[in-house]
Amino acid sequence: MKIGSIDLGERPVVLAPMEDVTDMGFRLMCKQMGASMVYSEFVSADALIRSVNKSLQKLTIHPDERPVAIQIYGKDVDSMVEAAKIVEQAQPDVLDINFGCPVKRVAGKGAGAGMLQNIPLLLDITKAVVNAVKIPVTVKTRLGWDSEHKCIVELAERLQDCGIKALTIHGRTRAQMYTGEADWTLIGEVKKNPRMHIPIIGNGDVTSPERARDCFDEYGVDAVMVGRASFGRPWIFREIRHYLDTGELLSSDELSFDWKLNQLKEQVLQSVERIDEYRGILHIRRHLAATPLFKGLYNFRDTRIRMLRAENVADLFAVLDEIKEKWG
């Protein structure tokens, strides 16, 4: 599969853009685990134009994470074009436009998935951004605003006409947010449309190697995108890649409890190094709370509370070492 001239290989598996999750440290880890391409946290066009430091920091790219996409969102043509030009100077491999974020502070103001209520403006923004930069432009969106307005099949053709080089579709409407099951049938319909020739990336509930394979086989997508299933589990890319390439699941010896725990420790250290000790640990708690590594451990509740309340590396690692000794 190619996005423009960027070759992602056969059956690529990519890391989804996620706010407060896909910082550089996590992207690098997922890339090392086998992610074919990684995406930045989404970046506000307005914040970039105002040179807000936190947003500018999101444009920092490490050579080892390439190919990498930077994703922007906004609600008017001029700001999105100006932001796209700023992003291009950071030299990402791909510029992605977010028309899929469902959260109220974004969609409620007309940006992200809110654009699905104003298709003419959505298309105007897309066309203007494509024309403003030389790097490949892609789009990530949803099936539609709600169950009564699933417009993705027609919208995909119109986005392609704007000149985008790939389209990512999350198999939910904005109204669904992240609830219910992702519906891949319309993603498959877009892919099977004979008028579509750009790559289609499917997103939503890819939580296992088997599910990733089924999405390729049943819906014909060119790539699958993994989002929330990577929380506290960056090795999911290693699991999926191995299964797609060999048809076999990695054994518990190859992905041992101790090995996984060490990966979580490495995430902690990367987060602390990138930010500072206190805020770095706060940032990583989402992964520690969500990791499947600790699910099902007998009488784990009190240990979990101490783990999530730890405020420095020494205390946190002491709890993790206790977990290794008791349950590893």
Backbone bond lengths (Angstrom), bond angles and torsions (degrees), N, CA, C in turn:
res aa  C-N    CA-C-N  psi(-1)  N-CA   C-N-CA  omega(-1)  CA-C   N-CA-C  phi
1 M - - - 1.466 - - 1.522 109.77 -
2 K 1.327 115.00 138.04 1.462 119.70 178.03 1.529 111.28 -124.31
3 I 1.322 115.54 142.56 1.459 122.09 167.63 1.524 105.02 -111.86
4 G 1.310 116.25 103.72 1.448 119.39 -169.89 1.515 108.39 64.41
5 S 1.316 117.21 -121.77 1.466 121.32 178.56 1.526 112.37 -98.71
6 I 1.335 117.03 3.92 1.465 121.31 -176.95 1.523 109.54 -87.26
7 D 1.316 116.09 114.32 1.465 121.72 -177.00 1.525 109.63 -92.45
8 L 1.323 116.70 117.45 1.467 121.98 -179.79 1.522 112.60 -98.85
9 G 1.318 117.17 4.19 1.453 120.60 178.13 1.523 112.83 80.94
10 E 1.332 114.99 -169.19 1.456 121.50 -178.49 1.525 111.07 -84.56
11 R 1.317 116.19 135.80 1.465 122.70 177.15 1.532 112.25 47.34
12 P 1.313 117.45 59.14 1.465 119.57 -178.89 1.528 112.37 -68.54
13 V 1.335 114.49 149.44 1.460 122.74 177.15 1.517 106.54 -122.92
14 V 1.334 117.47 121.20 1.457 120.73 -171.44 1.530 111.23 -119.13
15 L 1.331 114.74 153.37 1.463 121.56 178.95 1.523 109.67 -86.44
16 A 1.329 116.98 128.02 1.464 121.85 -178.91 1.521 111.41 -70.83
17 P 1.340 116.27 151.10 1.471 119.48 171.33 1.521 110.04 -73.41
18 M 1.337 116.87 128.34 1.465 120.35 -179.04 1.519 109.42 -142.97
19 E 1.313 115.79 125.14 1.458 121.63 -178.97 1.526 110.87 -62.06
20 D 1.333 115.65 135.86 1.457 123.66 -179.86 1.523 113.10 63.05
21 V 1.321 117.40 16.74 1.462 121.67 178.61 1.529 111.04 -126.33
22 T 1.332 116.90 -55.26 1.461 119.66 -171.29 1.530 112.08 -89.30
23 D 1.338 114.89 58.26 1.453 120.25 170.86 1.531 108.49 -74.71
24 M 1.323 116.31 174.10 1.459 119.95 -174.20 1.526 112.93 -58.04
25 G 1.337 117.42 -42.12 1.459 120.55 -178.33 1.518 111.85 -60.02
26 F 1.330 116.76 -45.21 1.462 120.25 -179.64 1.522 110.71 -69.41
27 R 1.326 116.60 -38.63 1.470 119.47 177.87 1.526 110.85 -60.41
28 L 1.323 116.07 -44.73 1.462 119.90 179.48 1.522 111.30 -61.22
29 M 1.316 116.47 -41.60 1.461 120.01 -179.63 1.527 110.83 -64.00
30 C 1.329 116.48 -44.96 1.469 120.01 179.57 1.529 110.97 -65.57
31 K 1.325 116.56 -36.71 1.469 119.96 176.90 1.522 110.15 -63.26
32 Q 1.318 117.11 -43.41 1.459 120.99 178.97 1.529 111.57 -64.16
33 M 1.326 116.33 -26.89 1.461 121.48 179.95 1.530 112.69 -83.88
34 G 1.344 116.80 -7.45 1.461 118.46 176.47 1.504 116.84 122.03
35 A 1.341 118.68 2.54 1.468 119.87 176.92 1.534 109.43 -61.23
36 S 1.320 115.83 133.51 1.464 120.50 -177.30 1.520 112.08 -75.61
37 M 1.327 116.58 -31.94 1.458 122.63 176.05 1.518 107.67 -153.89
38 V 1.327 117.16 151.09 1.457 121.53 -179.93 1.524 109.53 -125.57
39 Y 1.326 115.28 153.75 1.460 122.16 -179.17 1.522 109.71 -119.40
40 S 1.326 115.18 145.71 1.457 120.84 176.40 1.526 110.89 -72.51
41 E 1.319 115.97 168.03 1.457 119.93 163.73 1.532 107.63 -59.10
42 F 1.345 117.67 154.60 1.463 116.12 178.81 1.530 110.28 -72.56
43 V 1.327 115.05 149.05 1.453 121.90 -174.78 1.518 108.99 -122.43
44 S 1.326 116.61 130.64 1.457 121.75 179.32 1.519 110.62 -71.58
45 A 1.322 116.58 127.93 1.463 120.94 177.26 1.527 110.59 -60.66
46 D 1.310 116.42 -44.83 1.468 120.12 -179.46 1.524 111.21 -61.31
47 A 1.335 116.98 -40.45 1.465 120.44 -179.68 1.524 111.47 -67.00
48 L 1.318 117.06 -36.70 1.462 120.16 177.14 1.519 111.22 -63.79
49 I 1.317 115.75 -43.26 1.462 120.50 -178.92 1.531 110.64 -64.29
50 R 1.336 116.17 -34.55 1.468 120.62 178.98 1.531 112.20 -83.76
51 S 1.328 116.56 1.61 1.472 122.60 179.50 1.523 112.28 59.00
52 V 1.324 116.02 39.54 1.458 120.46 175.40 1.524 108.36 -66.26
53 N 1.316 116.85 124.88 1.455 121.54 -170.46 1.531 112.90 -59.47
54 K 1.326 116.91 -42.58 1.461 119.89 -178.59 1.528 111.11 -60.48
55 S 1.325 116.65 -37.75 1.466 120.14 179.57 1.528 111.14 -73.59
56 L 1.312 116.96 -40.07 1.464 120.18 178.35 1.524 111.09 -62.13
57 Q 1.343 116.58 -34.89 1.464 120.38 179.16 1.523 111.86 -63.20
58 K 1.326 116.80 -27.91 1.461 120.11 -179.86 1.531 112.67 -69.63
59 L 1.322 116.64 -11.47 1.467 120.57 -179.86 1.529 112.27 -86.46
60 T 1.318 117.23 -5.19 1.465 120.56 -178.35 1.524 110.22 -71.68
61 I 1.324 115.48 129.94 1.462 122.08 -176.89 1.522 109.45 -122.89
62 H 1.330 116.06 136.80 1.468 121.29 174.15 1.536 108.47 -96.88
63 P 1.312 118.49 137.85 1.476 120.56 -178.56 1.526 113.68 -54.73
64 D 1.337 117.60 -32.20 1.459 120.50 -175.38 1.522 113.72 -75.93
65 E 1.334 118.19 -9.51 1.459 118.62 -178.84 1.528 112.72 -95.00
66 R 1.302 118.36 -3.23 1.462 119.88 -178.80 1.527 111.55 -68.43
67 P 1.356 117.04 149.43 1.461 126.74 -1.22 1.532 112.14 -74.79
68 V 1.339 114.73 140.26 1.459 121.39 -175.82 1.529 109.48 -132.73
69 A 1.326 115.52 142.48 1.460 121.64 176.73 1.523 109.47 -111.73
70 I 1.318 116.61 139.82 1.460 121.80 170.89 1.519 107.50 -105.12
71 Q 1.330 115.62 131.41 1.466 120.58 -175.92 1.526 110.96 -109.26
72 I 1.315 116.42 134.74 1.458 121.36 178.10 1.526 110.15 -122.48
73 Y 1.347 114.77 158.29 1.459 119.52 175.00 1.525 108.80 -141.72
74 G 1.318 115.27 153.87 1.458 121.60 179.68 1.514 109.26 -177.76
75 K 1.332 116.06 -177.05 1.463 117.60 -173.33 1.523 113.85 -132.16
76 D 1.348 118.20 9.79 1.454 118.49 175.03 1.521 109.66 -145.41
77 V 1.314 115.52 157.15 1.457 121.79 -172.11 1.530 111.83 -63.24
78 D 1.312 117.10 -50.71 1.469 120.32 -172.66 1.524 112.09 -60.89
79 S 1.335 117.98 -46.12 1.465 119.85 -178.07 1.520 111.19 -68.08
80 M 1.318 117.57 -36.43 1.463 120.04 179.71 1.532 110.66 -68.28
81 V 1.316 117.31 -37.93 1.464 120.48 177.52 1.525 110.38 -65.97
82 E 1.319 116.60 -45.14 1.462 119.83 -179.88 1.525 110.80 -63.89
83 A 1.335 116.55 -41.67 1.458 120.47 178.94 1.526 110.91 -65.64
84 A 1.313 116.80 -38.83 1.467 120.69 179.15 1.524 111.02 -60.47
85 K 1.305 116.51 -39.26 1.470 120.18 178.97 1.527 111.04 -67.66
86 I 1.337 117.01 -36.06 1.465 120.62 176.32 1.531 109.83 -65.34
87 V 1.330 115.88 -43.98 1.467 120.47 179.65 1.521 110.67 -62.43
88 E 1.316 117.25 -40.84 1.464 120.60 -178.33 1.527 111.37 -58.40
89 Q 1.323 116.74 -33.20 1.464 120.65 179.35 1.526 111.81 -66.64
90 A 1.335 117.41 -22.97 1.464 121.42 176.88 1.524 111.93 -78.02
91 Q 1.317 116.29 -9.50 1.465 124.28 175.02 1.530 115.03 62.18
92 P 1.338 117.51 47.95 1.465 118.14 170.41 1.523 108.70 -71.93
93 D 1.313 116.30 165.20 1.463 119.61 176.72 1.523 111.34 -76.77
94 V 1.336 116.02 -30.00 1.463 122.30 -176.47 1.525 109.01 -141.59
95 L 1.326 116.14 144.76 1.465 122.24 170.53 1.522 107.41 -109.28
96 D 1.327 116.34 121.08 1.459 121.13 -178.05 1.526 109.93 -109.89
97 I 1.330 116.17 139.12 1.462 121.72 178.16 1.524 109.00 -103.77
98 N 1.324 116.04 128.06 1.456 121.81 -179.04 1.527 110.38 -89.16
99 F 1.331 115.80 108.51 1.461 122.36 170.32 1.525 109.17 -118.04
100 G 1.345 116.48 29.89 1.457 119.33 -174.14 1.507 116.65 -130.58
101 C 1.345 118.52 -15.49 1.468 119.33 -176.82 1.532 109.90 -61.96
102 P 1.355 117.85 124.99 1.461 119.68 -174.38 1.524 114.73 -95.64
103 V 1.354 118.07 -6.91 1.458 119.04 -172.19 1.529 111.20 -65.88
104 K 1.327 115.52 148.88 1.463 121.23 -171.21 1.523 113.18 -59.49
105 R 1.338 117.47 -40.45 1.467 119.35 -175.59 1.524 112.22 -68.27
106 V 1.339 116.76 -14.28 1.466 121.11 176.97 1.529 110.21 -106.41
107 A 1.334 116.76 -61.99 1.460 120.86 -177.40 1.521 112.04 -65.20
108 G 1.338 115.85 -34.09 1.463 119.46 -179.45 1.509 113.52 -66.83
109 K 1.331 116.27 -18.44 1.465 120.75 178.16 1.530 112.31 -100.97
110 G 1.333 115.27 8.93 1.454 119.14 175.20 1.503 115.61 95.76
111 A 1.340 118.44 -4.04 1.463 121.50 178.57 1.526 109.41 -97.63
112 G 1.347 117.38 -177.49 1.453 120.29 -179.97 1.514 111.80 53.92
113 A 1.342 116.84 -132.00 1.460 121.03 178.89 1.521 112.30 -66.30
114 G 1.340 116.85 -16.25 1.464 119.81 176.08 1.507 112.44 -59.78
115 M 1.326 116.80 -25.04 1.470 120.89 178.16 1.526 112.36 -64.98
116 L 1.325 117.11 -19.46 1.461 119.62 179.73 1.525 111.71 -68.77
117 Q 1.339 116.53 -8.51 1.462 120.33 173.66 1.525 112.05 -96.14
118 N 1.310 116.03 -0.03 1.465 120.52 179.29 1.527 108.54 -143.05
119 I 1.321 115.51 70.59 1.466 121.08 -175.07 1.531 112.71 -59.55
120 P 1.332 119.97 -41.46 1.476 118.46 178.48 1.527 112.97 -56.68
121 L 1.351 117.05 -42.73 1.460 120.21 178.83 1.526 110.28 -68.75
122 L 1.319 117.17 -40.29 1.461 121.55 177.09 1.528 110.32 -54.64
123 L 1.315 116.50 -45.32 1.470 121.01 -179.13 1.527 111.35 -70.64
124 D 1.313 116.55 -37.77 1.471 119.68 177.45 1.523 111.03 -61.46
125 I 1.332 116.42 -44.14 1.461 120.95 178.61 1.526 110.50 -61.88
126 T 1.324 115.52 -46.65 1.467 119.86 -178.57 1.518 111.51 -59.35
127 K 1.305 116.33 -48.82 1.467 120.55 -178.18 1.525 110.72 -63.18
128 A 1.319 117.16 -41.32 1.464 120.60 -177.79 1.532 110.95 -67.25
129 V 1.328 117.23 -40.47 1.464 120.53 179.32 1.535 110.48 -66.97
130 V 1.318 116.82 -43.61 1.473 120.40 177.32 1.517 110.98 -55.96
131 N 1.332 115.73 -42.49 1.466 120.28 -177.49 1.529 113.08 -76.02
132 A 1.343 116.21 -17.27 1.465 119.53 -173.98 1.524 113.63 -87.88
133 V 1.341 117.14 -20.87 1.467 119.91 -175.41 1.525 110.62 -127.09
134 K 1.328 114.75 163.12 1.465 120.28 -179.03 1.534 112.13 -99.75
135 I 1.330 117.52 -16.62 1.462 119.50 179.08 1.533 109.82 -79.02
136 P 1.339 117.78 158.61 1.471 119.68 179.05 1.522 111.90 -61.04
137 V 1.321 116.12 136.79 1.466 122.47 177.10 1.523 108.41 -110.11
138 T 1.318 116.42 132.80 1.460 122.41 176.90 1.524 109.02 -126.05
139 V 1.319 116.69 169.83 1.465 122.23 -179.67 1.517 109.28 -132.19
140 K 1.336 116.19 142.90 1.461 122.51 170.86 1.522 107.80 -121.56
141 T 1.336 116.41 127.11 1.460 120.28 -177.45 1.525 110.15 -147.94
142 R 1.328 115.37 -171.12 1.463 122.24 -178.41 1.527 111.29 -119.53
143 L 1.318 116.41 -178.81 1.468 120.92 -177.56 1.515 112.17 -66.52
144 G 1.329 116.58 -26.70 1.457 122.14 -177.25 1.520 108.62 160.72
145 W 1.324 115.18 -175.39 1.470 119.06 -177.68 1.522 111.57 -72.43
146 D 1.319 118.00 -45.26 1.465 122.46 178.76 1.516 108.70 -151.67
147 S 1.330 116.29 -176.32 1.473 120.47 -174.80 1.517 112.95 -63.97
148 E 1.326 117.26 -22.32 1.466 121.05 179.69 1.531 112.49 -88.31
149 H 1.309 116.18 -8.13 1.476 119.45 -175.98 1.522 110.70 -135.52
150 K 1.330 116.52 57.43 1.454 121.58 175.78 1.536 108.48 -86.05
151 C 1.314 114.62 100.67 1.462 120.16 -170.08 1.522 113.96 -108.23
152 I 1.335 117.60 8.52 1.456 119.86 -166.09 1.523 114.20 -64.26
153 V 1.324 119.02 -33.51 1.464 119.85 -176.96 1.523 110.65 -63.47
154 E 1.315 117.18 -47.57 1.467 120.33 177.68 1.522 110.90 -72.06
155 L 1.319 116.84 -40.53 1.461 120.42 -178.04 1.524 111.65 -61.87
156 A 1.323 116.94 -37.48 1.466 120.15 -179.63 1.522 111.19 -58.37
157 E 1.328 116.80 -43.53 1.469 120.32 178.28 1.525 111.24 -62.30
158 R 1.318 115.80 -41.90 1.468 119.34 -177.37 1.526 111.13 -69.97
159 L 1.327 117.02 -35.31 1.461 119.84 175.88 1.528 110.68 -66.76
160 Q 1.312 115.74 -40.73 1.464 119.71 176.43 1.518 110.76 -59.02
161 D 1.329 116.38 -40.76 1.472 121.04 178.46 1.526 111.77 -63.47
162 C 1.336 117.05 -23.73 1.471 120.72 178.11 1.521 112.00 -75.58
163 G 1.331 116.92 -14.27 1.455 120.14 176.18 1.510 116.11 105.70
164 I 1.346 118.52 11.73 1.464 118.76 178.63 1.526 109.73 -69.44
165 K 1.340 115.39 156.49 1.467 120.71 -174.56 1.527 112.92 -100.99
166 A 1.323 118.31 -10.62 1.467 122.76 175.97 1.524 107.93 -166.25
167 L 1.338 115.36 157.53 1.465 120.92 -179.42 1.522 109.23 -133.42
168 T 1.334 115.80 126.26 1.461 121.49 174.06 1.522 108.75 -102.38
169 I 1.332 116.04 131.29 1.463 121.41 -178.63 1.524 109.45 -121.21
170 H 1.333 115.97 120.62 1.463 121.31 171.90 1.529 106.92 -86.64
171 G 1.326 116.27 129.00 1.457 120.89 -172.32 1.515 115.41 -78.71
172 R 1.321 116.90 39.77 1.463 122.24 174.26 1.522 108.83 -137.44
173 T 1.333 116.03 160.85 1.456 120.69 171.47 1.523 108.72 -87.61
174 R 1.333 115.71 169.54 1.458 118.47 176.17 1.521 110.40 -63.22
175 A 1.332 116.96 -38.73 1.459 120.83 -177.70 1.526 111.53 -61.07
176 Q 1.326 117.19 -29.88 1.464 120.73 179.44 1.521 112.77 -73.74
177 M 1.331 116.64 -20.39 1.461 120.43 -172.74 1.534 108.37 54.66
178 Y 1.353 117.30 -115.29 1.471 120.49 177.62 1.521 111.21 -118.88
179 T 1.340 116.60 20.53 1.456 121.11 -177.62 1.522 110.94 -92.49
180 G 1.336 115.29 166.89 1.452 120.02 178.89 1.518 111.80 65.51
181 E 1.316 115.51 -173.71 1.459 120.46 179.70 1.524 110.38 -95.80
182 A 1.330 115.33 144.39 1.465 119.98 175.08 1.524 108.99 -67.08
183 D 1.322 116.22 136.31 1.463 123.14 179.60 1.526 108.48 -100.56
184 W 1.310 115.76 109.48 1.467 120.37 -177.53 1.527 113.05 -91.53
185 T 1.330 117.31 -3.22 1.470 118.10 -175.71 1.522 111.95 -63.13
186 L 1.330 117.03 -41.22 1.464 118.95 179.25 1.530 111.58 -73.84
187 I 1.333 117.32 -29.02 1.462 119.21 173.52 1.527 108.97 -61.68
188 G 1.340 115.79 -44.27 1.457 120.19 177.03 1.509 112.74 -63.33
189 E 1.335 116.68 -36.44 1.463 120.29 179.04 1.521 111.16 -65.24
190 V 1.332 116.23 -39.94 1.468 119.55 176.36 1.524 110.10 -62.13
191 K 1.323 116.71 -45.19 1.461 120.64 -178.34 1.518 111.86 -63.31
192 K 1.332 116.79 -36.83 1.462 120.46 -177.05 1.526 113.19 -82.75
193 N 1.320 117.34 -6.00 1.469 121.12 178.32 1.529 108.71 -64.22
194 P 1.322 118.65 118.71 1.472 120.32 -176.14 1.519 113.53 -63.34
195 R 1.336 116.70 -16.13 1.465 118.89 179.87 1.528 112.49 -85.07
196 M 1.327 116.54 -10.13 1.463 119.76 179.68 1.526 110.07 -88.85
197 H 1.325 116.56 132.04 1.464 119.75 178.42 1.524 112.86 -129.02
198 I 1.342 118.04 -6.91 1.463 119.63 176.49 1.528 109.35 -85.18
199 P 1.329 118.62 157.68 1.465 120.79 178.42 1.530 111.89 -63.64
200 I 1.324 115.05 142.56 1.464 122.22 176.58 1.526 108.39 -114.35
201 I 1.332 115.18 123.81 1.459 122.22 -179.56 1.523 108.01 -106.89
202 G 1.315 117.01 124.44 1.459 121.11 -179.10 1.519 111.54 -95.17
203 N 1.331 115.85 141.75 1.464 121.98 -175.67 1.522 109.53 -140.67
204 G 1.337 115.04 140.30 1.459 119.32 176.20 1.514 112.27 129.11
205 D 1.329 117.02 111.00 1.470 123.22 174.84 1.529 113.94 64.01
206 V 1.308 117.98 29.85 1.466 120.05 171.04 1.525 106.29 -85.66
207 T 1.324 115.37 94.63 1.467 120.98 -170.47 1.525 113.29 -117.20
208 S 1.319 118.04 0.60 1.466 120.32 -178.42 1.527 109.71 -153.96
209 P 1.326 117.21 161.03 1.462 119.69 175.80 1.522 112.83 -58.81
210 E 1.337 116.02 -40.30 1.456 119.25 -178.85 1.528 111.67 -64.32
211 R 1.335 115.85 -40.49 1.465 119.02 179.29 1.519 110.71 -65.53
212 A 1.314 117.70 -38.77 1.461 120.63 177.81 1.523 110.51 -60.47
213 R 1.320 116.71 -46.05 1.470 120.35 178.33 1.525 111.08 -61.05
214 D 1.325 117.13 -43.64 1.458 120.45 -178.97 1.524 111.41 -62.44
215 C 1.335 117.10 -36.67 1.465 119.93 179.85 1.521 111.03 -65.63
216 F 1.313 116.43 -38.78 1.464 119.64 175.11 1.528 110.86 -65.80
217 D 1.327 116.03 -47.22 1.462 120.33 -173.13 1.522 113.00 -72.55
218 E 1.342 116.84 -41.29 1.467 119.89 -173.75 1.523 113.32 -84.94
219 Y 1.315 117.29 -32.10 1.464 119.60 -172.84 1.525 113.53 -114.07
220 G 1.326 117.12 -6.45 1.455 120.69 172.62 1.508 115.65 70.89
221 V 1.333 117.83 15.11 1.469 119.56 -177.46 1.521 110.54 -63.34
222 D 1.321 115.07 157.73 1.461 120.71 -179.77 1.524 111.95 -83.74
223 A 1.327 117.26 -25.69 1.461 122.36 178.71 1.513 108.28 -154.55
224 V 1.329 116.11 159.10 1.460 120.69 172.11 1.515 108.54 -117.70
225 M 1.324 115.31 147.85 1.458 122.10 -179.68 1.520 108.95 -114.79
226 V 1.325 116.01 132.26 1.461 122.17 179.57 1.520 108.63 -107.38
227 G 1.340 116.13 128.22 1.453 120.92 -179.64 1.510 112.07 -114.71
228 R 1.342 116.49 -101.38 1.461 121.48 -171.77 1.529 113.57 -62.01
229 A 1.335 117.61 -23.42 1.466 119.86 179.29 1.520 112.71 -67.36
230 S 1.329 116.79 -11.49 1.464 120.03 178.72 1.530 112.52 -87.79
231 F 1.345 117.58 -8.80 1.466 120.14 179.41 1.529 109.46 -59.81
232 G 1.323 116.40 121.62 1.454 119.32 179.51 1.513 113.55 62.13
233 R 1.316 116.42 18.03 1.467 121.30 -177.21 1.538 110.64 -151.25
234 P 1.320 118.03 56.06 1.471 118.67 -179.80 1.521 112.00 -62.38
235 W 1.336 115.88 -21.18 1.471 119.43 179.75 1.521 113.08 -71.18
236 I 1.339 118.08 -3.33 1.463 118.83 176.67 1.521 110.84 -59.80
237 F 1.333 117.17 -29.14 1.464 119.59 178.70 1.527 110.85 -69.77
238 R 1.316 116.67 -36.77 1.462 120.07 175.54 1.514 110.35 -65.85
239 E 1.338 116.79 -40.28 1.466 121.06 179.05 1.521 111.36 -62.70
240 I 1.337 115.69 -48.83 1.465 120.09 -176.96 1.518 111.14 -67.14
241 R 1.341 116.10 -44.80 1.464 119.36 -177.63 1.524 111.12 -60.43
242 H 1.317 116.70 -44.19 1.463 120.88 -179.78 1.526 110.55 -62.94
243 Y 1.323 116.23 -42.27 1.467 119.74 -178.09 1.526 111.68 -67.43
244 L 1.333 116.47 -42.37 1.463 119.34 179.69 1.527 111.30 -65.41
245 D 1.331 116.68 -34.87 1.464 120.54 -176.13 1.523 113.41 -82.40
246 T 1.354 116.09 -29.91 1.466 118.66 -173.54 1.525 114.09 -118.18
247 G 1.323 116.64 -18.88 1.455 119.68 -174.87 1.513 113.23 79.83
248 E 1.331 117.16 6.34 1.451 121.08 -178.08 1.528 110.56 -122.66
249 L 1.329 116.37 147.63 1.457 121.67 176.35 1.524 109.70 -82.44
250 L 1.315 116.52 145.23 1.456 120.64 174.85 1.527 109.62 -65.52
251 S 1.307 116.33 142.04 1.462 120.62 -178.98 1.524 110.60 -80.31
252 S 1.333 115.37 165.59 1.464 120.59 177.39 1.523 111.19 -66.00
253 D 1.321 116.98 -22.94 1.465 119.82 175.86 1.518 111.03 -69.84
254 E 1.331 115.78 -36.51 1.468 120.62 -179.00 1.525 112.11 -78.41
255 L 1.339 115.88 -26.78 1.466 121.60 176.94 1.520 108.19 -126.28
256 S 1.311 116.76 68.62 1.459 120.86 -174.82 1.527 111.28 -75.60
257 F 1.315 115.66 163.64 1.468 121.52 177.49 1.524 110.13 -58.69
258 D 1.333 116.91 -45.31 1.466 120.32 -178.90 1.519 111.59 -63.36
259 W 1.323 116.64 -41.26 1.469 120.77 179.37 1.530 110.66 -62.09
260 K 1.325 116.44 -45.48 1.466 120.45 179.92 1.527 110.94 -63.96
261 L 1.322 116.34 -41.10 1.458 119.78 178.86 1.528 110.39 -62.14
262 N 1.315 116.86 -37.78 1.468 120.06 177.57 1.523 111.63 -65.75
263 Q 1.328 116.73 -33.28 1.471 119.47 177.04 1.527 110.72 -66.20
264 L 1.337 116.36 -38.97 1.459 119.94 176.96 1.525 110.79 -65.30
265 K 1.318 116.82 -38.85 1.462 120.11 175.90 1.524 110.65 -61.25
266 E 1.315 115.83 -41.10 1.465 119.43 179.42 1.524 110.86 -63.91
267 Q 1.328 116.69 -37.79 1.462 120.09 175.30 1.518 111.07 -60.15
268 V 1.326 115.90 -42.87 1.462 120.27 178.88 1.526 110.09 -59.45
269 L 1.313 116.98 -48.85 1.465 121.11 -177.19 1.516 111.69 -63.43
270 Q 1.332 116.93 -39.66 1.468 120.49 178.06 1.521 110.97 -64.17
271 S 1.332 115.98 -41.49 1.459 120.21 -178.89 1.526 110.75 -66.11
272 V 1.323 116.18 -42.45 1.462 120.63 179.42 1.524 111.04 -65.52
273 E 1.322 116.27 -41.31 1.466 120.21 179.62 1.525 111.13 -65.00
274 R 1.341 116.50 -37.49 1.464 120.71 -176.60 1.527 111.75 -74.68
275 I 1.329 117.50 -34.76 1.468 120.33 -175.90 1.531 108.82 -111.44
276 D 1.295 117.05 -93.45 1.466 124.70 170.31 1.523 105.42 -164.04
277 E 1.323 116.81 176.22 1.458 118.65 -171.16 1.523 112.65 -62.66
278 Y 1.322 117.49 -51.99 1.469 119.52 -174.66 1.530 111.63 -67.24
279 R 1.329 116.68 -51.89 1.468 119.03 -177.77 1.528 111.68 -71.14
280 G 1.327 116.75 -30.16 1.456 119.57 177.61 1.515 112.07 -64.30
281 I 1.336 115.99 -38.91 1.460 119.93 177.52 1.529 110.53 -70.84
282 L 1.318 117.51 -39.67 1.472 119.77 174.76 1.523 110.75 -57.07
283 H 1.338 115.63 -42.56 1.460 120.81 -177.72 1.527 111.49 -63.41
284 I 1.326 116.19 -36.83 1.464 119.49 -173.59 1.525 112.67 -84.91
285 R 1.335 117.85 -9.19 1.469 119.73 -177.55 1.523 112.49 -59.83
286 R 1.330 116.88 -31.89 1.471 119.56 178.92 1.527 110.31 -58.61
287 H 1.312 116.90 -40.51 1.455 120.59 -179.70 1.527 111.25 -71.91
288 L 1.316 116.45 -40.39 1.460 119.91 179.67 1.530 111.39 -66.17
289 A 1.329 115.66 -36.26 1.468 119.56 179.61 1.525 112.00 -71.76
290 A 1.339 116.37 -31.15 1.463 120.05 -172.65 1.528 113.65 -96.39
291 T 1.326 118.03 -15.24 1.459 118.87 -173.18 1.528 112.28 -58.14
292 P 1.321 117.06 135.65 1.475 119.66 177.05 1.526 112.37 -73.90
293 L 1.335 117.12 -7.86 1.460 120.58 -177.55 1.520 112.39 -59.82
294 F 1.339 116.72 -32.83 1.459 120.08 -175.02 1.529 113.04 -99.55
295 K 1.317 117.38 -1.26 1.464 119.70 -178.38 1.524 110.08 -71.05
296 G 1.295 115.19 134.83 1.455 120.45 177.51 1.509 114.69 86.49
297 L 1.339 118.30 -0.81 1.456 119.89 178.01 1.527 109.29 -71.31
298 Y 1.304 115.82 130.35 1.473 120.67 -174.84 1.519 111.11 -67.45
299 N 1.334 116.26 132.28 1.458 122.81 174.01 1.543 111.67 56.60
300 F 1.326 115.18 45.40 1.465 121.02 -173.17 1.533 113.11 -93.48
301 R 1.313 118.14 -10.27 1.462 122.06 -169.05 1.531 113.00 -55.59
302 D 1.305 118.02 -50.65 1.469 120.65 -177.14 1.529 111.35 -64.84
303 T 1.315 116.17 -38.41 1.466 120.31 177.90 1.525 110.18 -65.91
304 R 1.314 116.27 -40.04 1.465 120.76 179.02 1.527 110.17 -61.33
305 I 1.319 117.25 -43.32 1.465 120.93 179.91 1.522 110.38 -61.67
306 R 1.332 117.25 -44.89 1.467 119.77 179.30 1.531 111.16 -64.49
307 M 1.323 116.55 -37.98 1.459 120.87 178.47 1.531 111.22 -61.52
308 L 1.314 116.74 -44.21 1.461 120.95 -176.21 1.524 112.95 -81.04
309 R 1.330 116.88 -10.34 1.460 119.93 177.02 1.533 112.65 -99.20
310 A 1.316 116.94 -8.65 1.465 120.48 -179.34 1.523 109.90 -61.18
311 E 1.324 116.57 137.48 1.462 121.01 -174.92 1.530 113.25 -115.58
312 N 1.338 117.10 -0.61 1.464 119.34 175.78 1.520 108.94 -143.34
313 V 1.320 116.39 162.77 1.458 121.54 -174.38 1.528 111.24 -62.32
314 A 1.328 117.01 -41.79 1.465 119.75 -177.95 1.522 111.82 -59.20
315 D 1.334 116.50 -46.74 1.470 120.30 -179.41 1.526 111.18 -67.12
316 L 1.342 115.99 -41.74 1.459 119.80 -178.92 1.524 110.75 -65.27
317 F 1.321 117.20 -45.21 1.459 120.08 -179.14 1.532 111.40 -67.71
318 A 1.323 116.91 -29.59 1.466 119.59 176.09 1.524 110.17 -63.25
319 V 1.338 116.48 -40.71 1.468 120.58 177.42 1.521 110.22 -67.35
320 L 1.329 117.40 -43.20 1.471 120.79 -179.47 1.529 111.04 -64.37
321 D 1.319 116.42 -37.57 1.463 119.35 176.89 1.525 111.13 -67.23
322 E 1.325 115.86 -35.20 1.464 120.03 175.88 1.528 110.37 -64.26
323 I 1.329 115.65 -41.13 1.467 120.15 177.89 1.526 110.07 -61.60
324 K 1.334 115.88 -43.24 1.482 120.38 179.34 1.516 110.92 -60.87
325 E 1.302 117.16 -43.48 1.457 121.96 -177.48 1.529 111.19 -68.63
326 K 1.338 116.22 -37.41 1.462 119.72 -173.18 1.528 112.72 -87.42
327 W 1.348 116.16 -37.48 1.471 118.59 -174.09 1.528 114.00 -119.50
328 G 1.315 117.77 -10.35 1.466 120.37 -175.59 1.526 113.18 -69.38
